[in-house]
Amino acid sequence: MAHFRFARRLLQTGVALFALTTVPAFSQETAPAADDLQAAGVEDAAAQGEVIVTARRRQERLLDVPVAISAFSGAQLEASGALDVTDLANVTPNVTLEVSRGTNSTLTAFIRGVGQQDPVAGFEAGVGIYLDDVYLNRPQAAVLDIYDVERIEVLRGPQGTLYGRNTIGGAVKYVTRRIGDDPTLNVRASYGSYDQADGVISASAPIGNSGFKIGGAVARLSRGGFGDNLTTGEENYNRDLWAARGTLQYDPSSSVFFRLSGDYTKDNSNTRGGHRLIPALNSTAFPVLDDVYDSRGALVAPKQKVEAYGGSLFAELKPTDWLTFRSITGYRKDDSATPIDFDALPAVDVDVPAFYNNKQFSQEVQLLVDTGPFNALLGLYYLDAKARTVFDVRTPNTVTALTFGDVRTDTVAIFGDATYDITPALSVSVGGRYTWDTRRSQVERNVYLGASPFFGGTTAPILRQTDFRGSADFAKFTPRASISFKPAQDNLLYASYAKGFKGGGFDPRGVGTAAPDLNGNGISGAGGDQDDIFDFLSFEPETVESYEIGYKASLFDRRLTLALAGFHARYTDVQVPGSVGQTLNGVQTFVGVTTNAGRARINGIEAEANLTVLRGGDGQRLSLAGTVGYLDAKYTRFIDARGIDVANRRKFQNTPDLTASGTIAYTQPIGDGSIDLSSTLSYRSDSQQFEVKTPGLDQPGFALLDANIVYNINERFSIGVHGKNLTDKRYIVSGYNFLTQNPDSGEYVLSAVPTNPNYLKPGLAPTLGNTGTLTAYYGNPRQVFATFTAKF
């Protein structure tokens, strides 16, 4: 624990520096640190509509950043009718952002093949999600709705020398608007198919001449279901959400900036019921439904409810022209009640009521130096996070397996990054991060007749499978280096190396009674040899080493902008979580099996381009934009549960080989405003839900077509019509499988003899339950909605 005491001392030193620099800072008349756009022509670029990003913790033109990054301004997102962060995946190369299974709010994120789709406590995300510089530690409540946003940045590749939390796949930065000097009032209302009815009101104003400014936004987002639950009568895939943000900003002088902000979200949408891809294996009464958005699941308790809130205090002081001090304090909490009926049938057969409870506190301090040719950042990050997952797995004959996982994560990191301009055309950057992670876990697995006490049961367990408490420490140094060269104005060539690290942990679904006797002392069982159980439940950290070369340019009088990147990554000790149905001690249950089974290499290319075909003096404009991402991701080692290397029969999950998009946009001035037309066609090649092929669940390649018409009446009013998935494509984003599969080919194993007298014929064999689980969740169908916007 010495590193945590060191962190506290260092944070106390940072607070002392903060206090010492506050007094002289009030008298400074230099340009504000938050809005200092003088360097590198950023002010002119912003005036011309270029997106300004903070990927390197300072404001720069997107063109000048030697990082693979896609950026979307609030105006772009509004014009495209974007609803939440998952919409960005359609136009960002090699990125997967999807809603995870039975909720509207849990996020599955992958970038360049690296991510994590398991939402239970104990598994850390591979892609970092940041809300106003505060890292969101858990995927619950991370599907961020788009409103009151300044911009969103998507960084690809390992991050860690400039950001609070080390992430190995990449980062998504959601940046809300800062409050300006003038009072504002914005109103946006939408209505569309499936009774979509959204309303957002935001306002801000200075408080006299005190330097204080106050602002806030309230959003009501609702929609009827895409389908129905034929058993309960509830709408399926509906939306029922309230959200709010509030900000108190203080900038009394040009060198002082404080921002206290908070947000709250309450999601009372119904649980998403899955669509069975096969008939019930033990009955003829439940054939496959025609509508993929319909379901038959009967599990309704606990009623789905997601409540998330948090706040942050951002402080930035600039005692001199060349020195900036920042402090970022964050607190977040979310609670989710989520019932998921895995088999999607009325019978109690693999029904899973669940609670997710997460809480985190983070503190980050940064010292930034800018002397012109030399820029440097030194930072310290601390995270104290708690995550609890509790769920029952209810099987036939009233047998229930309870999983209780409680994980405490303490993280301390020191990081730094420096850039030196050797000449106006040549720059080098070096950085490094040292991370200490401590993971303390409590894991309990019990078997009950009927519900567990967490979900209304009153009986004692009939079998204790796991009773474990343990901790593990992980530490790693991860470096970064890059060199960039500008052969001409608005041209950038760069080469970079970065290493990412994700800590290990404990599988909360692990069954202690299944732990092998690794030390040969003959002791086993849930309360037996804790060393054997520790080895069985634990998994080690994973790392990614990434090498990248890139080219960015603005050509032909800024009519054409390009961003090209090629990369090679070595992915080692890949964490592969999973669960399988088994019969232990005569009781049908499931066993969590998480291993560092994999080693892989990832090669890829990415291209983004924007071409202005027509640029008239009156504001008329015709432009084309396109993105392409290609991944050649291959396991070079994958040891399965049998101890066999099956790398040539395993594939990256949630990672299509090819992602692409094309957008055409046209603007025609009319009176005091304009009409903006745009359409985007996006494509994703085939992808697997899991490492092993899962016929039925794996999604073939598909394309989505969107279109937008926006009439900007004048500077204040606009009316838009937006169409999403206009061809009404049905595509799978996630699912569950509990059918016996061949471990090599992935094909389903047929049962030679029916295990239930109701079977009509031999067929698929379930590994858990009687009805067989092969259940899919789908992306949104065609949606058309109109939006009215007023700005005052």
PECOR-V690842 format. One record per residue. RES is the residue in one small letter. OMEGA is omega in radians with two decimals (999 if undefined). Layout:
<<RES/OMEGA> <RES/OMEGA>>
This chain:
<<m/-3.09> <a/-3.11> <h/3.09> <f/3.06> <r/3.10> <f/3.13> <a/-3.14> <r/3.12> <r/-3.12> <l/3.09> <l/3.09> <q/3.08> <t/3.11> <g/3.11> <v/3.11> <a/3.08> <l/3.12> <f/-3.13> <a/-3.11> <l/-3.08> <t/-3.09> <t/-3.03> <v/3.11> <p/-3.09> <a/-3.11> <f/-3.09> <s/-3.11> <q/3.12> <e/3.11> <t/-3.13> <a/-3.10> <p/-3.12> <a/-3.09> <a/-3.06> <d/-3.10> <d/-3.05> <l/-3.06> <q/-3.01> <a/3.02> <a/3.08> <g/-3.07> <v/-3.12> <e/3.11> <d/-3.13> <a/3.13> <a/3.14> <a/-3.13> <q/3.05> <g/3.11> <e/3.12> <v/3.09> <i/-3.06> <v/3.11> <t/-3.10> <a/3.13> <r/3.06> <r/2.96> <r/-3.06> <q/-3.10> <e/2.95> <r/3.10> <l/-3.10> <l/-3.03> <d/-3.05> <v/-3.13> <p/-3.12> <v/3.04> <a/-3.03> <i/2.99> <s/-3.09> <a/-3.10> <f/3.12> <s/3.09> <g/3.12> <a/3.10> <q/-3.10> <l/3.13> <e/-3.12> <a/-3.12> <s/-3.14> <g/-3.13> <a/-3.07> <l/3.11> <d/-3.00> <v/-3.13> <t/3.11> <d/-3.09> <l/-3.08> <a/-3.12> <n/-3.05> <v/3.11> <t/-3.04> <p/3.04> <n/-3.13> <v/3.02> <t/3.05> <l/-3.04> <e/2.99> <v/-3.00> <s/2.92> <r/-2.87> <g/-3.11> <t/2.97> <n/-2.84> <s/3.13> <t/-2.99> <l/2.92> <t/-3.04> <a/3.04> <f/3.03> <i/-3.12> <r/3.07> <g/-3.07> <v/3.13> <g/3.12> <q/-3.14> <q/-3.14> <d/-3.02> <p/-3.04> <v/3.12> <a/-3.13> <g/3.12> <f/-3.06> <e/-3.14> <a/3.04> <g/3.10> <v/-3.11> <g/3.06> <i/-3.11> <y/3.02> <l/-3.08> <d/3.05> <d/3.08> <v/-3.12> <y/3.07> <l/-2.96> <n/-3.06> <r/-3.12> <p/3.09> <q/-3.14> <a/-3.12> <a/3.00> <v/-2.99> <l/3.07> <d/-3.05> <i/2.99> <y/3.12> <d/-3.05> <v/3.06> <e/3.11> <r/3.00> <i/3.13> <e/3.08> <v/-3.13> <l/-3.07> <r/-3.09> <g/-3.10> <p/3.10> <q/3.11> <g/-3.12> <t/-3.14> <l/-3.01> <y/-3.06> <g/-3.05> <r/3.05> <n/3.08> <t/-2.99> <i/-3.11> <g/-3.10> <g/-3.09> <a/3.02> <v/-3.11> <k/3.10> <y/-3.03> <v/3.11> <t/-3.06> <r/2.95> <r/-3.07> <i/3.12> <g/-3.07> <d/-3.06> <d/3.06> <p/3.12> <t/3.00> <l/-3.13> <n/3.11> <v/3.06> <r/3.13> <a/-3.13> <s/3.01> <y/-3.11> <g/-3.08> <s/-3.06> <y/3.11> <d/3.04> <q/3.12> <a/-3.10> <d/3.05> <g/3.12> <v/3.05> <i/3.09> <s/-3.11> <a/3.09> <s/-3.14> <a/2.98> <p/3.10> <i/-3.10> <g/3.09> <n/-3.04> <s/-3.02> <g/3.10> <f/3.04> <k/-3.10> <i/-3.13> <g/3.12> <g/3.12> <a/3.07> <v/-3.12> <a/2.99> <r/-3.05> <l/-3.07> <s/3.12> <r/3.01> <g/-3.09> <g/3.00> <f/3.12> <g/-3.10> <d/2.93> <n/-3.01> <l/3.11> <t/-3.07> <t/-3.07> <g/3.13> <e/3.02> <e/-3.13> <n/-3.08> <y/3.07> <n/3.14> <r/-3.11> <d/-2.94> <l/2.95> <w/3.13> <a/3.13> <a/3.02> <r/3.08> <g/-3.08> <t/2.95> <l/-3.05> <q/-3.12> <y/3.10> <d/-3.04> <p/3.09> <s/-3.05> <s/-3.09> <s/-3.14> <v/3.10> <f/3.03> <f/3.09> <r/3.05> <l/-3.07> <s/3.09> <g/3.13> <d/-3.11> <y/3.10> <t/3.04> <k/-3.09> <d/3.11> <n/3.10> <s/3.05> <n/3.03> <t/3.12> <r/3.07> <g/-3.12> <g/-3.14> <h/3.11> <r/3.12> <l/3.12> <i/3.04> <p/3.02> <a/-3.04> <l/-3.09> <n/-3.09> <s/3.04> <t/-3.03> <a/-3.03> <f/3.04> <p/3.13> <v/-3.14> <l/-3.13> <d/-3.08> <d/-3.07> <v/3.12> <y/3.04> <d/-3.13> <s/3.12> <r/-3.08> <g/-3.08> <a/-3.08> <l/-3.10> <v/-3.12> <a/-0.02> <p/3.12> <k/-3.10> <q/3.11> <k/3.09> <v/3.12> <e/-3.08> <a/3.09> <y/3.14> <g/3.12> <g/3.11> <s/3.03> <l/3.12> <f/3.12> <a/-3.12> <e/-3.13> <l/-3.13> <k/-3.10> <p/3.08> <t/-3.13> <d/-2.99> <w/-3.05> <l/3.08> <t/3.07> <f/3.12> <r/3.00> <s/-3.14> <i/3.13> <t/-3.08> <g/3.04> <y/3.12> <r/3.10> <k/3.04> <d/3.13> <d/-3.13> <s/2.94> <a/-2.98> <t/2.98> <p/3.11> <i/3.11> <d/-3.00> <f/-3.07> <d/3.07> <a/3.11> <l/-3.12> <p/-3.10> <a/3.03> <v/-3.02> <d/-3.05> <v/3.02> <d/-2.97> <v/2.90> <p/-3.03> <a/2.96> <f/3.00> <y/-3.14> <n/-3.07> <n/3.10> <k/-3.13> <q/2.98> <f/3.11> <s/3.08> <q/3.13> <e/3.03> <v/-3.11> <q/3.00> <l/-3.09> <l/3.14> <v/3.12> <d/3.13> <t/-3.07> <g/3.14> <p/-3.09> <f/3.05> <n/-3.13> <a/3.09> <l/3.03> <l/-3.04> <g/3.06> <l/-3.09> <y/3.08> <y/3.12> <l/3.02> <d/-3.02> <a/3.08> <k/3.12> <a/3.10> <r/3.06> <t/3.10> <v/3.07> <f/3.00> <d/2.90> <v/-3.05> <r/-3.10> <t/3.14> <p/-3.13> <n/3.04> <t/3.12> <v/-3.10> <t/3.05> <a/3.12> <l/2.99> <t/3.08> <f/3.11> <g/3.14> <d/-3.01> <v/3.05> <r/-3.14> <t/3.02> <d/-3.10> <t/2.99> <v/3.12> <a/2.97> <i/-3.11> <f/3.13> <g/-3.14> <d/-3.12> <a/3.11> <t/3.11> <y/3.08> <d/-3.14> <i/3.01> <t/3.06> <p/-3.09> <a/-3.00> <l/-3.14> <s/3.04> <v/3.11> <s/3.03> <v/3.13> <g/3.11> <g/-3.13> <r/2.98> <y/-3.06> <t/2.98> <w/3.08> <d/2.97> <t/-3.13> <r/3.07> <r/-3.01> <s/2.94> <q/-3.11> <v/3.06> <e/3.05> <r/3.13> <n/3.09> <v/-3.10> <y/2.86> <l/-3.00> <g/-3.08> <a/3.04> <s/3.14> <p/3.13> <f/-3.06> <f/2.99> <g/3.13> <g/-3.10> <t/-3.07> <t/3.07> <a/3.13> <p/3.07> <i/-3.14> <l/3.02> <r/-3.07> <q/3.14> <t/2.99> <d/-2.94> <f/2.95> <r/-3.10> <g/3.11> <s/3.12> <a/3.11> <d/3.11> <f/3.13> <a/-3.08> <k/2.97> <f/-3.13> <t/-3.10> <p/3.04> <r/3.08> <a/3.08> <s/3.03> <i/-3.13> <s/-3.06> <f/3.09> <k/-3.13> <p/3.12> <a/3.11> <q/3.13> <d/3.02> <n/-3.11> <l/2.97> <l/3.13> <y/3.02> <a/-3.05> <s/3.02> <y/3.11> <a/3.10> <k/3.12> <g/-3.03> <f/3.04> <k/-3.03> <g/3.10> <g/-3.12> <g/-3.09> <f/3.14> <d/-3.11> <p/3.14> <r/-3.11> <g/-3.13> <v/-3.07> <g/-3.13> <t/3.10> <a/-3.11> <a/3.10> <p/3.11> <d/-3.02> <l/-3.12> <n/3.00> <g/-3.14> <n/3.07> <g/-3.12> <i/3.08> <s/3.12> <g/-3.07> <a/3.14> <g/-3.07> <g/-3.05> <d/-3.09> <q/3.10> <d/3.10> <d/-3.14> <i/3.09> <f/-3.12> <d/-3.09> <f/-3.07> <l/-2.98> <s/3.01> <f/-2.99> <e/3.09> <p/3.01> <e/-3.10> <t/3.05> <v/2.99> <e/-3.03> <s/3.06> <y/-3.02> <e/2.97> <i/-3.08> <g/3.11> <y/3.05> <k/-3.10> <a/2.94> <s/-2.94> <l/3.03> <f/3.13> <d/3.10> <r/3.05> <r/-3.12> <l/3.00> <t/-3.09> <l/2.96> <a/-3.12> <l/3.11> <a/3.00> <g/-3.04> <f/3.03> <h/-3.11> <a/3.02> <r/-3.05> <y/-3.03> <t/3.14> <d/-3.07> <v/3.11> <q/-3.10> <v/3.08> <p/3.09> <g/3.09> <s/-3.13> <v/3.06> <g/3.13> <q/2.99> <t/-3.12> <l/-3.13> <n/3.13> <g/-3.11> <v/3.09> <q/-3.10> <t/3.07> <f/-3.06> <v/3.02> <g/-3.14> <v/3.12> <t/-3.10> <t/2.92> <n/-2.96> <a/-2.86> <g/2.90> <r/-3.00> <a/2.95> <r/-3.07> <i/3.02> <n/-3.13> <g/3.04> <i/3.12> <e/3.11> <a/3.04> <e/-3.10> <a/3.08> <n/-3.09> <l/3.03> <t/-3.10> <v/-3.09> <l/3.12> <r/-3.10> <g/-3.12> <g/-3.12> <d/-3.12> <g/3.08> <q/-3.05> <r/3.02> <l/-3.09> <s/3.07> <l/3.10> <a/-3.14> <g/3.05> <t/3.06> <v/3.01> <g/3.11> <y/3.13> <l/2.96> <d/-3.07> <a/-3.03> <k/3.01> <y/3.04> <t/3.06> <r/3.10> <f/-3.11> <i/-3.11> <d/-3.07> <a/3.12> <r/-3.09> <g/-3.09> <i/3.08> <d/-3.09> <v/-3.05> <a/-3.11> <n/3.10> <r/3.10> <r/-3.08> <k/3.11> <f/3.11> <q/3.07> <n/-3.05> <t/3.05> <p/3.09> <d/-3.04> <l/2.96> <t/-3.10> <a/3.06> <s/3.05> <g/-3.10> <t/3.00> <i/-3.09> <a/-3.13> <y/3.09> <t/3.10> <q/3.10> <p/3.07> <i/3.13> <g/3.12> <d/-3.08> <g/-3.09> <s/2.96> <i/3.13> <d/3.09> <l/3.09> <s/3.09> <s/-3.12> <t/3.01> <l/-3.13> <s/-3.06> <y/3.01> <r/3.11> <s/-3.04> <d/3.14> <s/3.14> <q/3.07> <q/-3.13> <f/-3.11> <e/3.10> <v/3.12> <k/3.11> <t/-3.10> <p/-3.11> <g/-3.14> <l/-3.11> <d/-3.01> <q/3.01> <p/3.12> <g/-3.11> <f/3.13> <a/3.09> <l/3.14> <l/3.08> <d/3.08> <a/-3.09> <n/2.99> <i/-3.11> <v/3.07> <y/3.06> <n/-3.05> <i/3.04> <n/-3.10> <e/-3.05> <r/-2.96> <f/3.05> <s/3.08> <i/-3.13> <g/3.00> <v/-3.04> <h/3.09> <g/3.12> <k/3.12> <n/-3.01> <l/3.10> <t/3.08> <d/-3.13> <k/3.04> <r/-3.12> <y/-3.06> <i/3.10> <v/3.14> <s/3.13> <g/3.14> <y/3.14> <n/2.97> <f/3.03> <l/3.14> <t/-3.13> <q/2.98> <n/-3.06> <p/3.14> <d/-3.05> <s/-3.06> <g/3.13> <e/-3.12> <y/3.13> <v/3.10> <l/3.09> <s/-3.12> <a/-3.13> <v/3.13> <p/-3.14> <t/-3.13> <n/-3.09> <p/3.13> <n/3.06> <y/3.11> <l/-3.11> <k/3.05> <p/-3.11> <g/-3.11> <l/-3.09> <a/3.11> <p/3.03> <t/3.13> <l/-3.10> <g/-3.09> <n/-3.01> <t/-3.09> <g/-3.10> <t/2.94> <l/-2.92> <t/-3.07> <a/3.02> <y/-2.95> <y/3.00> <g/-3.05> <n/3.06> <p/3.10> <r/3.06> <q/3.06> <v/-3.12> <f/3.11> <a/-3.10> <t/3.03> <f/-3.11> <t/3.06> <a/-3.12> <k/-3.13> <f/999>>
